[in-house]
Amino acid sequence: MSLEVSQLSKFYGTQKALDGVSFAATPGRILGFLGPNGAGKSTTMKIITGYLSADAGEVKVLGENALENPKLVSPKIGYLPENNPLYLDLYVQEFLEFSAGLYGMKADHTKGRVAELIQKTGLTSEQHKKIGQLSKGYRQRVGLARALIHDPQVLILDEPTTGLDPNQLVEIRQLIQEVAANKTVILSTHIMQEVEAICQDVVIINKGKILAVSPLSELKVGSGQIELVLETEEELELAWFEKLEKTRFGTKGKKQLVVDTSDPIESRKVLMQIITERSLNLNSLNQTKKNLETLFREITNSQ
């Protein structure tokens, strides 16, 4: 593991922002770090990157204790914070060269590295503009280039696709996937489609506690990823369907039933049997796959 977080806790006065947070991330896999506003995502990322101290716990980056040796670990991490602080009066190329200098990169190496990242992040046409003249989407690209300038082994991205149009979104998504081939990448976002498109692993946090740590594929399978939606002409009673573990009324009230299942074939058989026994008039029985957004709501609302 190139990043290990163990029993991390953080207090703001009497408020516990993080409560025993533990997870790990590995190279070659993008980890989606998800949670509602105020869940503790940004606090966790700031502690990992050395911007905040922790009250308890441990963070190891490439085997080094990040809490005890932040100056040693910090150069190994690239960080794009949510608010993306930039020097608006600097030109794009100038800013990236300045950022490279902060990491002690030599001038002969800096020029080539800046040119490479300008091309990769799609900033070629904007490189001679001041950052303050750029749209929000292009500023995000500058922030991403800045996070990558020193070729870090761990990359932490907080809402990296904010403000991007659909075409820019595809390009940045491809770049993140390319970067993740030989780096450890943590991606925090509110866009669930983004996580489903590029992440292999998921961590879900709420109220400072970790609720789920899992490969995305296993999370879906383990949560009963199929929904069956039954609609009848008559009103239904949940007690009729006690053979099925996860049932609830749907958007049309008691005439619609939603069943969460990992075995849709067997569940459909049980439903049809009940419909026959109760002499119900069936309007429809539809089957859909749950997406990550649905699973996210279920997990965070169950806390």
Secondary structure as GFF3:
##gff-version 3
##sequence-region A 1 303
A	DSSP	beta_strand	3	12	.	.	.	ID=ss1
A	DSSP	beta_strand	15	25	.	.	.	ID=ss2
A	DSSP	beta_strand	30	34	.	.	.	ID=ss3
A	DSSP	alpha_helix	41	48	.	.	.	ID=ss4
A	DSSP	beta_strand	56	61	.	.	.	ID=ss5
A	DSSP	beta_strand	64	65	.	.	.	ID=ss6
A	DSSP	alpha_helix	70	73	.	.	.	ID=ss7
A	DSSP	three_ten_helix	74	76	.	.	.	ID=ss8
A	DSSP	beta_strand	77	80	.	.	.	ID=ss9
A	DSSP	alpha_helix	92	102	.	.	.	ID=ss10
A	DSSP	alpha_helix	107	120	.	.	.	ID=ss11
A	DSSP	three_ten_helix	124	126	.	.	.	ID=ss12
A	DSSP	three_ten_helix	131	133	.	.	.	ID=ss13
A	DSSP	alpha_helix	136	148	.	.	.	ID=ss14
A	DSSP	beta_strand	154	158	.	.	.	ID=ss15
A	DSSP	alpha_helix	166	179	.	.	.	ID=ss16
A	DSSP	beta_strand	184	188	.	.	.	ID=ss17
A	DSSP	alpha_helix	192	198	.	.	.	ID=ss18
A	DSSP	beta_strand	201	206	.	.	.	ID=ss19
A	DSSP	beta_strand	209	215	.	.	.	ID=ss20
A	DSSP	alpha_helix	216	222	.	.	.	ID=ss21
A	DSSP	beta_strand	226	232	.	.	.	ID=ss22
A	DSSP	three_ten_helix	238	241	.	.	.	ID=ss23
A	DSSP	beta_strand	246	250	.	.	.	ID=ss24
A	DSSP	beta_strand	253	261	.	.	.	ID=ss25
A	DSSP	alpha_helix	264	277	.	.	.	ID=ss26
A	DSSP	beta_strand	282	289	.	.	.	ID=ss27
A	DSSP	alpha_helix	292	301	.	.	.	ID=ss28
###
